[in-house]
Amino acid sequence: MALASTEVTPSSYVLIGNNVTSITFQCQSSTPVVIGISTTASGIATATDGLIYNRFEGEVKKLVADLSFESGPTYVYAKALTGTSKIVYETP
């Protein structure tokens, strides 16, 4: 596994976990990130609610199913709450 990082904005969710069962990520900016979980790779609407993580908050090897009420989620998306945020995440 390797680490990757990306800058996200509030305008749309960015895929950070593609067909995964667990995820590791951390918000590394002063602007919080919103994490959205889905069962499809087709993306999720910008207005979709998600979990908010502040600076230096995140998850380590967290089961994606534990982050969602949906059955069988495997796609993890991120966007900034406001402004621009940086998120670091593990890639396969």
C-alpha positions, 0 to 999 in steps of 0.5 A: 500500500502507498499513500496519496494526497489530493486537494479537494473543494466543496464543489464535488466529491472526489473518489479516494477509495475505489471498491475497498472494504477498509480505508485509511485517511487523514485530513491535513488542512485547517479546513475540514473534509467531508467523507461520503460513502457509496455502493456505486462508483458513479459518484455521489451528489455534492449535497449528499451528507457525510462524516466531517473530519477536522485537521489531523482527524481520520481513520486507520484501516476502518471498515467502510461498512462501519462508516455507512448505513448502506448495505455493502458500501465499497466506494469512499469519496471526499470533499472540502466542507469549505474552501480547499482541503488536503486529504491523505489516503492509502491506495492499493 
